[in-house]
Amino acid sequence: MRGRRKPNCWGSDPCGVRPCLSSTVAGVDRPRLLLSIDFEDWHQLVHRRLGFADWDRSHAALERQTATLLELLDELDARATFFLLGMTVANHRELVAEIVRRGHEPACHGYAHARVYEQAPEEFRADIERGAGEIESAPGRRPVAYRAPAFSINRRTPWAYEELADAGFRYDSSQYDTPRVPDRLGDIPTKPYRLGRLWELPVAGGGSYWRVLPPRGLRELAVLYFHPYEFGPGLRAELPAGASFKQRLAAAKVVAWRNAGRGLVESRLRRVAQTHRLVSYDQAYGDLDRLYGTRTRTLSPQGVLV
């Protein structure tokens, strides 16, 4: 007589690396992942990069993309921390109010999407204060989380963390182990850690990289990040009538890159939500001391993590 078949309690890890306990097993809670959204108007950033005078004009596509994203998060019973770009908030106050109304955490992405390493300390402080002020009056609430545009806190800007703490921020999520950031702080840890007066919540994966290759492993409270433009219909560059051939070619290249593999983003997020709970930073903040309170790092005089 054959032995009784063991119940299949192990599901496939969304990253395809290791088995993980299925969320359908009674009494077993799913591990949490921190979900973050970089809320910025893609068209604004592209128009500014290409030198168009109308770069600060708002675009309706952001509203459609955000509506698609919010419906998906509701469907997945997920909450996210939205890193809100101040100049985008200024054009979409009702949309920001809807994000907060649905239970998501408002956080600061600065105001003008300026790289931190291209600013002096006083310029950086003015940018984060202006961005936080836009969020607070959106209506939202005073943000306590910050993410640098393009993860641009590096060895040249060790002063940024003190500026953030002095401005009332409690945690930062600007570290991502990517070669696209010049003069990185060194090897970026994969788990949360204390850095001075702040918690640092490093990014594990998401964004453009997830369209090519998902993260290899997702630990408890690992950070994922996405953008509204990665959800909904494919991107199209809305260019002024007087755009040059060079500008149109540059825009076409950006669109092709951003649209490549974009259909994988939603499907992979759905798979992750089957085995993990997707929560906002503020939902997990109370557990950081218990889980990672002994993990502390400092910056050397050269701005390297030690």
DADAKA-V490249 format. One record per backbone hydrogen bond with DSSP energy under -1.0 kcal/mol. CO is the residue of the C=O (numbers start at 1). NH is the residue of the N-H. If there is no record, write none. Layout:
# DADAKA-V490249
CO|NH + CO|NH
This chain:
# DADAKA-V490249
7|9 + 9|22 + 11|20 + 13|16 + 20|11 + 22|25 + 25|28 + 31|277 + 32|221 + 33|279 + 34|224 + 35|81 + 36|226 + 37|39 + 37|83 + 39|85 + 41|45 + 42|46 + 43|47 + 44|48 + 45|49 + 46|50 + 47|52 + 48|51 + 52|55 + 54|57 + 59|62 + 60|64 + 61|65 + 62|66 + 63|67 + 64|68 + 65|69 + 66|70 + 67|71 + 68|72 + 69|73 + 70|74 + 71|75 + 72|76 + 73|78 + 74|77 + 80|105 + 81|37 + 82|84 + 82|107 + 83|39 + 84|109 + 85|88 + 85|89 + 86|90 + 89|92 + 92|96 + 93|97 + 94|98 + 95|99 + 96|100 + 97|101 + 98|102 + 99|104 + 100|103 + 105|82 + 107|84 + 108|147 + 110|86 + 111|87 + 115|118 + 116|119 + 120|124 + 121|125 + 122|126 + 123|127 + 124|128 + 125|129 + 126|130 + 127|131 + 128|132 + 129|133 + 130|134 + 131|135 + 132|136 + 133|137 + 135|138 + 144|170 + 144|171 + 145|108 + 146|173 + 148|151 + 149|152 + 154|157 + 157|160 + 159|163 + 160|164 + 161|165 + 162|166 + 163|167 + 164|169 + 165|168 + 170|199 + 171|146 + 172|201 + 175|203 + 176|178 + 178|181 + 183|155 + 185|305 + 193|200 + 194|297 + 195|198 + 198|195 + 199|172 + 200|193 + 205|225 + 209|213 + 219|222 + 222|34 + 223|204 + 223|205 + 224|36 + 225|207 + 226|38 + 227|230 + 228|231 + 237|239 + 240|243 + 244|248 + 245|249 + 246|250 + 247|251 + 248|252 + 249|253 + 250|254 + 251|255 + 252|256 + 253|257 + 254|258 + 255|259 + 256|260 + 259|262 + 261|264 + 262|265 + 264|268 + 265|269 + 266|270 + 267|271 + 268|272 + 269|273 + 272|275 + 272|276 + 277|33 + 278|79 + 279|35 + 281|285 + 284|287 + 285|288 + 287|291 + 288|292 + 289|293 + 292|295 + 295|194 + 298|306 + 300|303 + 304|300
